[in-house]
Amino acid sequence: MVQAEQIIRITSVSNYSKIYFTAGNPMTVAKVLHWFEDRLPAQLFARVHRSHLVNRQFMCDIKMSRHANLVLSNGECIPISRRKKRLLIAV
């Protein structure tokens, strides 16, 4: 069993999802991203792109260039969809 606070982000890979944790290696599971979105707390996780679900605690900055990218506390950059960009900037 994993605590939701230990999940940094979840990435969609076809009909699988790859879960990235604060400690340890990522895990690939046979669930679609929407399954996680329905079960994880909405106040803790944000869907920033059709293939990325991110823990809000690890969001640091938004880089605006030709395309918007979300910078996480571990240094990773995640693309933000055009529709989600307005929602993230407002928060």
C-alpha positions as CSV (number, residue, x, y, z in Angstrom):
1,M,0.0,0.0,0.0
2,V,1.3,3.4,-0.9
3,Q,0.4,6.8,0.6
4,A,-0.8,9.4,-1.9
5,E,1.7,11.9,-0.5
6,Q,4.6,9.6,-1.7
7,I,3.5,9.9,-5.3
8,I,5.2,12.7,-7.3
9,R,3.4,12.1,-10.6
10,I,1.7,9.5,-12.8
11,T,2.3,9.3,-16.5
12,S,0.2,7.6,-19.1
13,V,1.8,5.1,-21.4
14,S,-0.9,3.7,-23.7
15,N,-3.1,1.4,-21.5
16,Y,-0.5,1.5,-18.7
17,S,0.5,4.1,-16.2
18,K,4.0,4.8,-14.7
19,I,4.0,6.0,-11.1
20,Y,6.9,8.0,-9.9
21,F,7.6,8.0,-6.1
22,T,9.5,10.2,-3.7
23,A,11.8,7.2,-2.9
24,G,12.6,4.3,-5.1
25,N,12.1,3.3,-8.7
26,P,9.0,4.1,-10.8
27,M,6.4,1.4,-11.1
28,T,4.3,0.5,-14.2
29,V,0.8,-0.7,-13.6
30,A,-2.0,-1.9,-16.0
31,K,-4.4,1.0,-15.2
32,V,-5.2,4.0,-17.3
33,L,-4.6,7.5,-16.0
34,H,-8.3,8.2,-15.6
35,W,-8.5,5.4,-13.1
36,F,-6.0,7.2,-10.8
37,E,-7.6,10.6,-11.4
38,D,-11.0,9.2,-10.1
39,R,-9.5,7.6,-7.0
40,L,-6.8,10.1,-5.8
41,P,-7.9,13.2,-3.9
42,A,-8.5,16.1,-6.3
43,Q,-7.2,18.6,-3.8
44,L,-3.8,16.8,-3.9
45,F,-3.5,15.9,-7.6
46,A,-3.9,17.9,-10.8
47,R,-4.3,16.7,-14.3
48,V,-2.0,19.0,-16.2
49,H,-1.9,17.2,-19.5
50,R,-3.7,14.3,-21.1
51,S,-0.8,12.1,-20.1
52,H,0.3,13.6,-16.8
53,L,-1.2,13.6,-13.3
54,V,0.9,15.6,-10.8
55,N,1.0,15.8,-7.0
56,R,0.4,19.6,-6.2
57,Q,2.9,19.4,-3.3
58,F,5.7,18.9,-5.8
59,M,4.8,21.8,-8.2
60,C,7.4,24.6,-8.1
61,D,7.1,26.8,-11.1
62,I,5.6,27.3,-14.5
63,K,8.0,28.1,-17.4
64,M,6.3,30.1,-20.1
65,S,7.9,29.8,-23.5
66,R,6.4,28.6,-26.8
67,H,4.8,25.9,-24.7
68,A,4.1,26.0,-21.0
69,N,6.0,23.6,-18.8
70,L,5.5,22.7,-15.1
71,V,8.7,22.5,-13.1
72,L,8.6,20.0,-10.2
73,S,10.6,20.1,-7.0
74,N,12.9,17.3,-8.3
75,G,13.8,19.4,-11.4
76,E,11.6,17.6,-13.9
77,C,9.7,19.6,-16.5
78,I,6.2,18.4,-17.4
79,P,4.3,19.8,-20.4
80,I,1.0,21.6,-19.6
81,S,-1.9,21.5,-22.0
82,R,-3.3,24.8,-23.3
83,R,-6.6,24.2,-21.5
84,K,-5.0,23.4,-18.2
85,K,-2.5,26.3,-18.3
86,R,-5.2,28.8,-17.5
87,L,-6.4,26.8,-14.5
88,L,-2.9,26.3,-13.1
89,I,-1.9,30.0,-13.5
90,A,-5.1,31.1,-11.7
91,V,-4.3,28.9,-8.7
